[in-house]
Structure formats: structure tokens, C-alpha cells
Amino acid sequence: QVQLVESGGGLVQPGGSLRLSCAASRSIFGIWDMGWYRQAPGKQRELVATATSGGSTTYADSVKGRFTISRDNAKKMVYLQMNSLKPEDTAVYYCNFKRVITMTDYWGQGTQVTVSS
């Protein structure tokens, strides 16, 4: 079982920046895709960004140009740099590791991001 630990959430003013980090608790082998999702109160969890093992990245339209996902395979970590934050970015952010060969998902516990003045 892979446990994921997130950090970096908090309260930030509109226009500010935050960097989220997510680390796997143990070594992981094989092909893994990594990503970030978020869930705002009263809404369904939605995809924010993904980074495949092959180096491709995808972003939700709402965050394109503001958020950047990156991964460090040696450290078993994925990051989300969030710039120009807006109040509508307020949500609990979850990291996701997907083991491609089995399509098994692992989730972090979530970290709260609040954008407010």
C-alpha cells in the first residue's frame, strides 16, 4: 500500500501563490502517472492537473497558465505550483498516484487551500 502525504496548503490572498507537495511513503516501481484534484464545498472532485510517466502534462481549463505541475521521480514526489490564485480556487486539494499497469489509484489525505482577502 502506498500512502501519500501532502503539504503546502493554507490561506492566501487573491493574486498570491502557493506550492503544494506530495510524497509517497515508500519506494514505488513501474509506471506511475501523478496528478492533483480538488473538491470545493458542495461540488464534485475535479481534475486540476496531471503529469504522466512519459512527461506529458494536462491542465483543467480553469487553471491553465496559472498552475504548473511537476514531478520528481527519484524523490517520489509531485508538486503543484499555483500562481495568480483566485477565490474560486478555494478547495481541498488531493494528490493522486496511479499505477498504470493495474490502473490502481492512491490518494493523499487532502490539503486545504483558501483564497480570500
PyMOL commands that set and color helices and strands:
alter all, ss='L'
color gray80, all
select helices_A, chain A and resi 61-63+87-89
alter helices_A, ss='H'
color red, helices_A
select strands_A, chain A and resi 4-7+10-12+18-24+32-39+46-51+57-59+67-72+77-82+91-99+104-107+111-115
alter strands_A, ss='S'
color yellow, strands_A
deselect
rebuild
show_as cartoon
